[in-house]
């Protein structure tokens, strides 16, 4: 598999960003600001469902817990198994046109709506 197939079209930029000297600089900036300038916020926060790193999944779970939501719809599911394990909601539905994603509904979002 070449670099482009791996989803990283700018090979030189990624190699530079992942190099040891740049990682040290990013780590130093992260200590001062509390945020990694390359990957985003990596601090732990107290959410309604517990203490976790600030990720998209944890923010969704926080909104579910705070607002007592009972349904969750995800458009563009990479893996329905991951969604079922990580999202803490009673009724979850995943929509994705890719049959390999094993979503609950195998349609485009336009077709679904």
C-alpha distances in whole Angstrom, upper triangle without the diagonal:
4,7,8,6,7,10,12,13,15,13,17,18,16,16,20,21,19,21,24,27,26,25,29,30,28,30,33,33,32,35,38,37,35,32,29,28,25,24,27,30,30,33,35,37,40,39,42,40,39,38,34,32,32,29,29,29,32,34,33,35,38,39,39,41,43,44,44,42,41,39,35,33,29,28,24,23,20,21,25,25,25,27,30,29,29,32,35,37,39,38,34,32,29,28,25,24,21,22,19,21,24,26,30,30,27,29,28,30,32,33,34,36
4,6,6,7,9,9,10,12,10,13,15,14,14,17,18,17,19,22,25,23,23,27,28,27,29,32,31,31,34,36,35,34,31,27,27,23,23,26,29,29,33,35,37,40,40,42,40,40,38,34,32,31,29,29,30,33,34,34,36,38,39,40,42,44,44,45,43,43,40,36,34,30,28,25,25,21,23,27,28,26,29,32,31,31,33,37,38,41,39,35,34,30,29,26,25,22,24,21,23,26,28,32,32,29,30,29,31,33,34,34,37
4,6,5,7,6,7,8,7,10,12,10,11,14,15,14,16,20,22,20,20,24,25,23,25,28,28,28,31,33,31,31,27,24,23,19,19,23,26,26,30,32,34,38,37,40,38,38,36,32,29,28,26,26,27,30,31,32,34,36,36,37,40,41,42,43,41,41,38,34,32,29,27,23,23,20,23,26,27,25,27,30,30,29,31,35,37,39,38,34,33,29,28,25,25,22,25,22,22,26,27,31,31,29,29,28,29,32,33,34,35
4,5,5,5,5,8,8,12,13,12,13,16,17,17,19,22,24,22,23,26,27,25,27,30,29,29,32,34,32,32,28,25,23,20,20,23,27,27,31,33,35,38,37,39,38,38,36,33,30,29,26,25,27,30,31,31,33,35,36,37,39,41,41,42,39,40,37,33,31,27,25,21,22,19,22,25,27,25,27,30,30,29,31,35,36,38,37,33,31,28,26,23,22,20,23,20,21,25,26,30,29,27,27,25,27,29,30,31,33
4,5,7,8,11,11,15,16,14,16,19,19,18,21,24,26,24,24,28,29,27,29,32,31,30,34,35,34,33,29,26,25,22,21,24,27,27,31,33,35,38,36,39,37,37,36,32,29,29,25,25,26,29,30,30,32,34,35,35,38,40,40,41,38,38,35,31,29,25,23,20,20,17,19,23,24,23,24,28,28,27,29,33,34,36,35,31,29,25,24,21,20,17,19,17,18,22,23,27,27,24,24,23,25,27,28,29,31
4,6,8,11,10,14,14,12,13,17,16,15,18,21,24,22,21,25,26,23,25,29,28,27,30,32,31,29,26,23,22,19,18,21,24,24,28,29,32,34,33,36,34,34,32,29,26,25,22,22,23,26,27,27,29,32,32,33,35,37,38,38,36,36,33,30,28,24,22,19,18,15,17,21,22,20,22,25,25,25,27,30,32,34,33,29,28,24,24,20,21,18,20,17,17,21,22,26,26,24,25,24,25,28,29,29,31
4,6,9,10,13,13,11,14,16,15,15,18,22,24,21,21,25,25,22,25,28,27,26,29,31,29,28,24,21,20,17,16,19,22,23,26,28,30,33,32,34,33,33,31,27,25,24,21,20,22,25,25,25,28,30,30,31,34,35,36,36,34,34,32,28,26,22,20,17,17,14,17,21,22,20,21,25,25,24,25,29,31,33,32,28,26,23,22,19,19,17,20,17,17,21,22,25,25,23,23,22,23,25,27,27,29
4,6,6,10,9,7,10,13,12,12,15,19,20,18,18,22,22,20,22,25,24,24,27,29,27,26,23,19,18,14,15,18,21,22,26,28,30,33,32,35,34,34,32,28,25,24,21,21,23,26,26,27,29,31,31,33,35,36,37,38,36,37,34,30,28,24,23,20,20,17,20,24,25,23,24,28,27,26,27,31,33,36,34,31,29,26,25,22,23,21,23,21,21,24,25,29,29,27,27,25,26,28,30,30,32
4,6,9,9,9,11,13,14,15,17,21,22,19,20,24,23,22,24,27,26,26,29,31,29,29,25,22,20,16,17,20,24,25,28,31,33,36,35,38,37,37,35,31,28,27,24,24,26,29,29,29,32,34,34,35,38,39,40,41,38,39,36,33,30,27,25,21,22,20,23,27,28,26,27,31,31,29,31,34,36,38,37,33,32,28,27,24,24,22,25,23,23,27,27,31,30,28,28,26,27,28,30,31,32
4,6,6,6,9,10,11,12,14,18,19,16,18,21,20,19,22,25,23,24,27,28,27,27,23,20,18,15,16,19,23,24,28,30,32,36,35,38,38,37,35,31,28,27,25,25,27,29,29,30,33,34,35,37,39,40,41,42,40,41,38,35,33,29,27,24,25,23,26,29,30,28,29,33,33,31,32,36,37,40,39,36,34,31,30,27,27,25,28,26,26,30,30,34,33,31,31,29,29,31,33,34,35
4,6,5,6,9,10,11,12,16,17,15,16,20,20,19,22,24,23,24,27,28,27,27,24,20,19,15,17,20,24,24,28,31,33,37,36,39,38,38,35,32,28,27,25,26,28,30,31,32,34,36,37,38,40,41,42,44,42,42,40,36,34,31,29,26,26,24,26,30,31,28,30,33,33,31,33,37,39,41,40,37,36,32,32,29,29,27,29,27,27,30,31,35,35,33,33,31,32,34,36,36,38
4,5,5,6,9,10,11,14,15,13,15,18,18,17,20,22,22,23,26,27,26,27,23,20,18,15,17,20,24,25,28,31,34,37,37,41,40,39,36,33,29,28,27,28,30,32,32,34,36,37,38,40,42,43,44,45,44,45,43,39,37,33,32,29,30,27,30,33,34,31,33,36,35,34,35,39,41,44,43,40,39,35,35,32,32,30,33,31,30,34,35,38,38,36,36,34,35,37,39,39,41
4,6,5,6,9,10,14,14,11,13,16,15,14,18,20,19,20,23,24,23,23,20,16,14,11,14,17,20,21,25,28,31,34,34,38,37,36,33,30,26,25,24,25,27,29,29,31,33,34,35,37,39,40,41,43,41,42,40,36,35,31,30,27,28,26,28,32,32,30,31,34,34,31,33,36,38,42,41,37,37,33,33,31,31,30,32,30,29,33,33,37,37,35,35,33,33,35,37,38,39
4,5,5,6,8,12,13,11,12,15,15,14,16,19,18,19,22,23,22,22,19,15,14,10,12,16,19,19,23,26,28,32,32,35,34,33,31,27,24,23,22,23,25,27,27,29,31,32,33,35,37,38,39,40,39,40,38,34,33,29,28,25,25,23,25,29,29,26,28,31,30,28,30,34,36,39,38,35,34,31,31,29,29,28,30,28,27,30,31,34,35,33,33,31,32,34,36,36,37
4,6,5,6,10,11,10,11,14,15,14,17,19,19,20,22,24,24,24,21,17,16,13,15,18,21,21,25,28,30,34,34,38,37,35,33,29,26,26,24,26,28,29,30,32,34,35,36,38,39,40,42,43,42,43,41,37,36,32,31,28,28,26,28,31,31,29,30,34,33,31,33,36,39,42,41,38,37,34,34,32,32,30,33,30,29,33,34,37,38,36,36,35,35,38,40,40,41
4,5,5,9,9,7,9,12,12,12,15,17,16,18,20,22,21,22,19,15,14,12,14,17,20,21,24,27,30,34,34,38,37,36,33,29,26,25,25,26,29,30,30,32,34,35,36,38,40,41,42,44,43,44,42,38,37,34,33,30,31,28,30,34,34,31,32,36,34,32,34,37,40,43,43,39,39,36,36,34,35,33,35,33,32,35,36,39,40,38,39,37,37,39,41,41,42
4,6,8,9,6,7,10,10,9,12,14,14,14,17,19,18,18,15,12,11,8,10,14,17,17,20,23,26,30,31,34,33,32,29,26,22,22,21,23,25,26,27,29,31,31,33,35,36,37,39,40,39,41,39,35,34,31,30,28,28,26,28,31,31,28,29,33,31,29,31,34,36,40,40,36,36,33,34,32,33,31,34,31,30,33,34,37,38,36,37,35,34,37,39,39,40
4,7,9,7,6,10,11,10,12,15,15,15,18,20,20,19,17,13,13,10,11,15,17,17,20,23,26,30,30,34,33,31,28,25,21,22,21,23,25,26,27,29,30,31,33,35,36,37,39,40,39,40,39,35,34,31,31,28,28,25,27,30,30,27,28,32,30,28,30,33,36,39,39,36,36,33,34,32,33,31,33,30,29,32,33,36,37,36,37,35,35,38,40,39,41
4,6,6,6,9,10,11,12,14,15,16,18,20,21,21,18,15,15,12,14,18,20,19,22,25,29,32,33,37,36,34,31,28,24,25,24,26,28,29,30,32,34,34,36,38,39,40,42,44,43,44,42,39,38,35,34,32,31,29,30,34,33,30,32,35,33,31,34,37,39,43,43,40,40,37,37,35,36,34,36,33,33,36,37,40,41,40,40,39,39,42,44,43,44
4,6,5,6,9,10,10,12,14,15,17,19,20,20,18,15,15,14,15,18,20,19,21,24,28,31,33,37,36,33,30,27,24,25,25,27,29,29,31,33,34,35,37,39,40,41,43,44,43,45,44,40,40,37,37,34,33,31,32,35,35,31,33,36,34,32,35,37,40,44,44,41,41,39,40,38,39,37,39,36,35,38,39,42,43,42,43,41,41,44,46,46,47
4,5,5,6,9,10,11,13,14,16,17,18,19,18,15,14,14,16,18,20,20,22,25,29,32,34,38,37,35,31,28,25,26,26,29,31,31,32,35,36,36,38,40,41,41,44,45,45,46,45,42,41,38,38,36,36,33,35,38,37,34,36,39,37,34,37,39,42,46,46,43,43,41,41,40,41,39,41,39,37,40,41,44,45,44,45,43,43,46,48,47,48
4,5,5,6,8,10,11,12,14,15,16,17,15,12,11,10,13,15,17,17,20,23,26,30,31,35,35,33,29,26,23,23,23,25,28,28,29,31,33,33,35,37,38,39,41,42,42,43,42,39,38,35,35,33,33,30,32,35,35,32,33,36,34,32,34,37,39,43,43,40,40,38,38,37,38,37,39,36,35,38,38,42,42,42,42,40,40,42,45,44,45
4,5,5,6,9,10,10,12,14,15,15,13,10,10,9,11,14,15,14,17,20,23,27,29,32,32,29,26,23,20,20,21,23,25,25,26,29,30,30,33,35,35,36,38,40,39,41,40,37,36,33,33,31,31,29,30,33,32,29,31,33,31,29,31,34,37,40,41,38,38,36,37,35,37,35,37,35,33,36,36,40,41,40,41,39,38,41,44,43,44
4,5,5,6,9,10,11,13,14,14,14,11,12,12,14,16,16,16,17,21,24,28,30,33,33,30,27,24,21,22,23,26,28,27,28,31,32,32,34,37,37,37,40,42,41,43,42,39,39,36,37,35,34,32,33,36,35,32,33,36,34,31,34,36,39,42,43,40,41,39,40,39,41,39,41,38,37,39,40,43,44,44,44,42,42,45,47,46,47
4,5,5,6,8,10,11,12,13,12,10,10,11,13,14,16,16,17,21,24,28,29,33,33,31,27,25,21,22,23,25,28,27,28,31,32,32,34,36,37,37,39,41,41,43,42,39,39,36,36,34,34,32,34,37,36,33,34,37,35,32,34,36,39,43,43,41,41,39,40,39,41,39,42,39,37,40,40,43,44,44,44,42,41,44,46,46,46
4,5,5,6,9,10,10,11,9,6,7,7,10,11,12,12,14,18,21,24,26,30,30,28,24,21,18,18,19,22,24,24,24,27,29,28,30,33,33,33,36,38,37,39,38,35,35,32,33,31,31,29,31,33,33,29,30,33,31,29,30,33,35,39,40,37,38,35,36,35,37,36,38,36,34,37,37,40,41,40,41,39,38,40,43,42,42
4,5,5,6,9,10,9,9,7,9,10,11,12,12,11,13,16,19,23,25,28,28,26,22,20,17,17,19,22,24,23,24,27,28,27,30,32,32,33,35,37,37,39,38,35,36,33,34,32,32,30,31,33,33,29,30,33,31,28,30,32,35,39,39,37,38,36,37,36,39,37,40,37,35,37,37,40,41,41,42,40,39,42,45,43,44
4,5,5,6,9,9,10,9,10,12,14,14,14,13,14,18,21,24,26,30,30,28,24,22,19,20,21,24,27,26,26,29,30,29,32,34,34,34,37,39,39,41,41,38,38,36,37,35,35,33,35,37,36,33,34,36,34,31,33,35,38,41,42,40,41,39,40,40,42,41,43,40,38,41,41,43,45,45,45,43,42,45,47,46,46
4,5,5,6,8,7,7,7,10,12,12,12,12,13,17,19,23,25,29,29,27,23,21,18,18,20,22,25,24,24,28,29,28,30,33,33,32,35,37,37,40,39,36,36,34,35,33,33,32,34,36,36,32,32,35,33,30,32,33,36,40,41,38,39,37,39,38,40,39,42,39,37,40,39,42,43,43,43,41,40,42,45,44,44
4,5,5,5,5,5,7,10,10,9,9,9,10,13,16,19,21,25,26,23,20,18,14,14,16,19,22,21,21,24,25,24,27,29,29,29,32,34,34,36,36,33,34,31,32,31,31,30,31,33,32,29,29,32,30,27,28,30,33,36,37,35,36,35,36,36,38,37,39,37,35,37,37,39,40,41,41,39,38,40,43,42,42
4,6,5,7,8,11,13,14,13,11,11,10,14,16,19,22,26,26,24,20,18,16,16,19,22,24,22,23,26,27,26,28,31,30,30,33,35,36,38,38,35,36,34,35,34,34,32,34,35,35,31,32,34,32,28,30,31,34,38,39,37,39,37,39,39,41,40,42,40,37,40,39,42,43,44,44,42,41,44,46,45,45
4,6,8,10,11,14,15,14,12,13,12,16,17,21,23,27,28,25,22,21,18,18,20,23,26,24,24,28,28,27,29,32,31,31,34,36,37,39,39,37,37,35,36,36,35,34,36,38,37,33,34,36,34,31,32,33,36,40,41,39,40,39,40,40,43,42,44,42,40,42,41,44,45,45,45,43,42,44,47,46,45
4,5,8,9,12,13,11,10,11,11,14,15,19,21,24,26,24,20,19,16,15,18,20,23,21,21,24,26,24,26,29,29,28,31,33,33,36,36,33,34,32,33,33,33,32,33,35,35,31,31,34,32,28,29,31,33,37,38,36,37,36,37,37,40,39,42,40,37,40,39,41,42,42,42,40,38,41,44,42,42
4,7,9,12,12,9,7,8,7,10,12,16,18,21,22,20,17,15,12,12,15,18,20,18,18,22,23,21,23,26,26,25,28,30,31,33,33,31,32,30,31,31,30,30,31,32,32,28,28,31,29,25,26,27,30,34,35,33,35,34,35,35,38,37,40,38,35,37,36,38,39,40,40,39,37,40,42,40,40
4,6,9,8,6,5,6,7,11,13,17,18,22,22,21,17,15,12,11,13,16,18,17,17,20,22,20,22,25,25,25,28,30,30,32,32,29,29,27,28,28,27,27,28,30,30,26,26,29,27,24,25,26,29,33,34,31,32,31,32,32,35,34,37,35,32,34,33,36,37,37,37,35,34,36,39,38,37
4,5,6,5,6,7,9,13,15,19,20,24,24,22,19,16,13,12,13,16,18,18,18,21,23,22,24,27,27,27,30,32,31,33,33,30,30,27,28,27,26,25,27,29,29,25,26,29,27,24,25,27,30,34,34,32,32,31,32,31,33,33,35,33,30,33,32,35,36,36,36,34,33,36,39,37,37
4,6,6,8,10,13,16,18,22,23,26,27,25,22,19,16,14,15,17,20,20,20,23,25,24,25,28,29,29,31,33,33,35,34,30,30,28,28,26,27,26,28,30,30,27,27,30,29,26,27,29,32,35,35,33,33,31,32,31,33,32,35,33,31,34,33,36,36,36,36,34,33,35,38,37,37
4,6,9,11,14,17,19,23,24,27,27,26,23,20,16,15,14,16,19,20,20,22,24,24,26,28,29,30,31,33,32,34,33,29,29,26,26,24,24,23,25,28,28,25,25,28,27,24,26,28,31,34,34,31,32,29,30,29,30,29,32,30,28,31,31,33,34,34,34,31,31,33,36,35,35
4,7,8,12,15,17,20,20,24,24,22,20,16,13,11,11,13,15,16,16,19,21,21,22,25,26,27,28,30,29,31,29,26,26,23,23,21,21,20,22,24,25,21,22,25,23,21,22,25,27,31,31,28,28,26,27,26,28,27,30,27,25,28,27,30,31,31,31,29,28,31,34,32,33
4,6,9,12,14,18,18,21,22,20,18,15,11,9,9,11,14,14,14,17,19,19,20,23,24,24,26,28,27,29,28,25,25,22,23,22,22,21,23,25,25,22,22,25,24,20,21,24,26,30,30,27,28,26,27,27,29,29,31,29,26,29,28,31,32,32,32,30,28,31,34,32,32
4,6,9,10,14,15,18,19,17,14,12,8,7,8,11,14,13,12,16,17,16,18,21,21,21,24,26,26,28,27,24,25,23,24,23,23,23,24,25,26,22,22,24,23,19,20,22,25,28,29,27,28,27,28,28,31,30,33,31,28,30,29,31,32,33,33,31,30,33,35,33,33
4,7,9,13,14,18,18,16,13,10,6,6,8,12,13,12,13,16,17,17,19,21,21,22,25,26,26,28,28,25,26,24,25,24,23,23,23,25,24,21,21,23,21,18,19,21,24,28,29,27,28,27,29,29,32,31,33,30,28,30,29,31,33,33,34,33,31,34,37,35,35
4,7,10,12,16,16,14,10,8,6,7,10,13,15,12,13,17,17,16,18,21,20,20,24,25,26,28,28,26,27,25,27,27,26,25,26,27,26,22,22,25,22,19,20,21,24,28,29,28,29,29,31,31,34,33,35,33,30,32,31,33,35,36,36,35,33,36,39,37,37
4,7,9,13,13,10,6,5,4,6,10,13,13,11,12,15,15,13,17,19,18,18,21,23,23,26,26,24,26,25,27,27,26,25,25,26,25,21,21,23,20,17,18,19,22,25,27,26,28,28,30,31,34,34,35,33,30,31,30,32,34,35,36,35,33,37,39,36,36
4,6,10,11,8,5,6,6,7,10,13,13,10,10,14,13,11,14,16,15,15,18,20,21,23,24,22,25,24,26,27,26,26,26,26,25,22,21,23,20,17,17,17,20,24,26,25,27,27,30,31,34,34,36,34,30,32,30,31,33,35,36,35,33,36,38,35,35
4,7,8,6,4,7,9,9,12,14,14,10,11,14,12,10,13,15,13,12,16,17,19,22,23,22,24,24,27,28,27,27,27,26,26,22,21,22,20,17,17,16,19,22,24,24,27,27,30,32,35,35,37,35,31,32,31,31,34,36,36,36,33,36,38,35,35
4,5,5,6,7,9,9,11,12,12,8,8,10,8,6,9,11,9,9,13,14,15,18,19,18,21,21,24,25,24,25,24,24,23,20,19,19,18,15,14,13,15,19,21,20,23,24,27,29,32,33,34,33,29,30,28,28,30,32,33,33,30,33,35,32,32
4,6,8,10,13,12,14,14,13,10,10,11,8,5,8,9,6,6,10,11,13,15,17,17,20,21,24,26,25,26,25,24,23,21,19,19,18,15,14,12,13,16,19,19,22,24,27,29,33,33,34,33,30,30,28,28,30,32,33,33,30,33,35,31,31
4,7,9,12,12,13,14,12,9,10,11,7,6,10,9,6,9,12,11,13,15,16,16,19,20,23,25,23,24,23,21,20,18,17,16,15,12,11,9,12,15,17,18,21,22,25,28,31,31,32,31,27,27,26,26,28,31,32,32,30,33,34,31,31
4,6,10,11,13,15,13,9,11,13,10,9,12,13,10,12,15,15,17,18,20,19,22,22,26,26,25,25,24,23,22,19,18,18,16,13,13,12,15,18,21,21,24,25,28,30,33,33,34,32,29,29,28,28,31,33,34,34,32,35,37,34,34
4,7,9,12,14,13,9,11,14,12,10,14,15,13,14,18,18,20,21,23,21,24,23,26,27,25,25,25,24,23,20,19,20,17,14,15,14,18,21,23,23,26,26,29,30,34,34,35,33,29,30,29,30,32,34,35,35,33,36,38,35,35
4,6,8,11,10,7,10,12,11,10,14,15,14,15,18,19,20,21,22,20,22,21,24,24,22,22,22,22,20,17,17,18,15,12,14,14,17,21,23,21,24,24,27,28,31,30,32,30,26,27,26,28,30,32,33,32,31,34,36,33,33
4,6,10,10,7,9,12,12,12,15,17,16,17,20,21,21,23,23,21,22,21,23,23,21,21,21,22,21,17,17,19,17,13,15,16,19,23,24,22,24,24,26,27,30,29,31,29,26,27,26,28,30,31,32,31,30,33,35,32,33
4,7,8,6,7,10,11,10,13,15,15,16,18,20,20,22,22,19,20,19,21,21,20,20,21,21,21,17,17,19,17,14,14,16,18,22,23,21,23,22,24,25,28,28,30,28,25,27,25,27,29,30,30,29,27,30,32,30,30
4,5,5,6,9,10,11,12,14,15,16,18,20,19,20,20,17,18,16,17,17,16,16,17,18,18,14,14,16,15,11,12,14,17,20,21,19,20,19,21,21,25,24,26,24,21,23,22,24,25,26,27,26,24,27,29,27,27
4,6,5,6,9,10,11,12,14,15,17,18,16,18,17,14,14,12,14,14,14,14,15,16,16,13,12,15,14,11,10,13,15,18,18,16,17,16,18,18,22,22,24,22,19,21,19,21,22,23,23,22,20,24,26,23,24
4,5,5,6,9,10,11,12,14,15,16,15,16,15,12,13,11,14,14,13,13,13,13,14,10,9,11,11,7,7,9,12,15,16,13,15,14,17,18,21,21,23,21,18,19,17,19,21,22,23,22,21,24,26,23,23
4,5,5,6,9,10,10,12,14,15,14,16,16,14,15,14,17,18,16,17,17,17,17,13,12,14,12,9,8,10,12,16,17,15,18,18,20,22,25,25,26,25,21,22,21,22,24,26,26,26,24,27,29,26,26
4,5,5,6,9,10,10,12,14,13,16,15,13,15,14,16,17,17,18,19,18,19,16,14,16,15,11,10,11,13,17,17,16,18,18,20,22,25,26,27,26,23,24,22,23,24,26,26,25,23,26,28,25,25
4,5,5,6,9,10,11,12,10,12,12,9,11,11,14,15,15,16,17,16,17,14,11,13,13,10,7,9,10,13,14,12,14,14,17,19,22,23,25,24,20,21,19,19,21,23,23,22,20,23,25,22,22
4,5,5,6,9,10,10,10,11,11,10,13,13,16,18,16,18,17,16,16,14,11,12,12,8,6,6,8,12,13,12,15,16,19,21,25,25,26,25,22,22,20,20,22,24,25,25,23,26,27,24,24
4,5,5,6,8,10,10,13,14,13,15,16,19,20,20,21,21,20,20,17,15,16,15,12,10,9,11,14,16,15,18,19,22,24,28,28,30,29,25,25,23,23,25,28,28,28,25,28,30,26,26
4,5,5,6,8,8,11,12,11,13,14,17,19,19,21,21,20,21,18,16,16,17,14,11,10,10,14,15,14,17,18,20,23,26,28,29,29,25,25,22,22,24,26,26,26,23,25,27,24,23
4,6,5,6,5,7,9,8,12,13,17,19,18,21,20,18,19,17,14,14,15,12,9,8,7,10,11,12,14,16,19,22,26,27,28,27,24,23,21,20,22,25,25,25,22,25,26,23,22
4,6,5,7,9,11,12,15,17,20,23,21,23,23,21,21,19,16,16,16,13,11,8,9,11,14,14,18,19,23,25,29,30,31,30,27,26,24,23,25,28,29,29,26,29,30,27,26
4,6,8,11,13,14,17,19,22,24,24,26,25,24,24,22,19,19,19,17,14,12,12,14,16,17,20,22,25,27,31,32,33,33,29,29,26,26,27,30,31,30,27,30,31,28,27
4,5,9,11,12,15,17,20,23,23,26,25,23,24,23,19,19,20,18,14,13,11,13,15,16,18,20,23,26,30,31,32,32,29,28,25,24,26,29,29,28,25,27,29,25,24
4,6,9,11,15,17,21,24,23,25,25,22,23,21,18,18,18,17,13,11,9,10,12,14,17,20,22,26,29,31,31,31,28,27,24,23,25,28,28,28,25,28,29,25,24
4,6,8,11,14,17,20,20,23,22,19,20,19,16,15,17,15,12,10,7,8,9,11,13,16,19,22,26,27,28,28,25,24,21,19,21,24,25,25,22,24,25,21,21
4,7,11,14,17,20,19,22,21,18,19,18,15,14,16,15,11,9,6,5,6,8,11,15,17,21,24,26,26,27,23,22,19,17,19,22,23,24,21,24,24,20,20
4,7,10,13,16,16,19,18,15,17,17,13,12,15,14,10,10,6,6,5,6,8,11,14,17,21,22,23,24,20,19,16,14,15,19,19,20,17,20,20,16,16
4,7,10,13,12,15,15,12,14,14,10,10,13,12,8,9,7,8,6,5,6,8,11,14,18,20,20,21,17,17,13,12,14,17,17,17,15,18,18,15,15
4,7,10,10,13,14,11,14,14,10,11,14,13,10,12,10,11,9,6,5,6,8,11,15,16,17,18,15,15,11,10,11,13,14,14,11,14,15,11,12
4,6,6,10,11,9,13,12,8,11,14,12,10,13,12,14,11,8,6,5,6,9,12,14,15,16,12,13,9,10,10,12,12,12,10,14,15,12,13
4,6,10,11,11,14,14,11,14,17,15,14,17,16,17,15,11,9,6,5,6,9,11,14,15,11,13,9,11,10,11,10,9,7,10,12,10,11
4,6,9,10,13,13,11,14,16,15,15,18,18,19,17,13,11,7,6,5,8,9,11,12,9,11,9,11,10,10,10,9,8,12,13,12,13
4,5,6,10,9,8,11,13,13,12,16,16,17,15,11,9,6,6,6,9,9,10,10,6,8,6,9,10,10,11,11,11,15,15,14,16
4,7,9,8,9,12,13,13,14,17,18,20,18,14,13,9,10,8,10,9,10,8,5,8,8,12,13,12,14,14,14,18,18,17,19
4,5,5,7,9,10,11,12,16,16,18,16,13,12,9,10,9,12,10,10,8,5,6,7,10,12,12,15,16,16,20,20,18,21
4,5,5,6,9,10,10,13,14,15,13,9,9,7,9,10,13,12,11,10,7,6,5,8,10,11,14,16,16,19,19,17,19
4,5,5,6,9,10,13,14,15,14,11,11,10,13,13,16,15,14,12,9,8,9,10,14,15,18,19,20,23,23,20,23
4,5,5,6,8,11,13,15,15,12,12,11,14,14,17,16,16,13,10,11,11,13,16,17,19,20,20,24,24,21,23
4,5,5,6,9,10,12,11,8,9,8,11,12,16,15,16,14,11,11,10,11,14,15,17,18,17,21,21,19,20
4,6,6,8,9,10,10,7,9,9,13,15,18,18,17,16,13,12,10,11,14,16,19,20,19,23,23,20,22
4,6,8,10,12,12,11,13,13,16,18,21,20,20,18,15,14,14,14,18,20,22,23,23,26,26,23,25
4,6,9,12,13,11,13,13,16,18,21,21,21,19,16,16,15,16,19,21,23,23,22,26,26,23,25
4,6,9,10,8,11,11,15,17,21,21,21,20,16,16,14,15,17,20,21,22,20,24,24,21,22
4,7,9,9,12,14,18,20,24,24,24,23,20,19,17,17,20,22,24,25,23,26,27,23,24
4,6,6,10,13,16,19,23,23,24,23,20,19,16,15,18,21,22,23,21,24,24,21,21
4,7,10,13,17,20,23,24,24,24,21,19,17,15,17,21,22,24,22,25,25,21,21
4,7,10,14,17,20,21,21,22,18,17,14,12,14,18,19,20,19,21,21,17,18
4,7,10,13,17,18,18,18,15,14,11,9,11,15,16,17,16,19,19,15,16
4,7,10,14,15,15,16,13,11,8,6,8,11,12,14,12,16,15,12,13
4,7,10,11,12,13,9,9,5,5,6,9,10,11,10,14,14,11,13
4,7,9,10,12,9,9,6,6,5,6,6,7,7,10,10,8,10
4,5,8,9,7,8,6,8,6,5,6,6,7,11,10,9,12
4,6,9,8,9,8,10,8,5,4,5,8,10,10,10,13
4,5,6,8,8,11,10,7,8,9,11,14,13,13,17
4,5,6,7,10,9,6,9,11,14,16,15,15,18
4,5,8,11,12,9,12,14,16,19,18,18,21
4,5,9,10,9,11,12,14,17,17,16,19
4,7,8,8,11,14,15,18,17,16,19
4,5,6,9,11,12,15,14,12,15
4,7,9,12,13,16,14,11,14
4,6,9,10,12,10,8,11
4,7,9,12,10,9,12
4,6,8,6,6,10
4,5,5,6,9
4,5,5,6
4,5,5
4,6
4
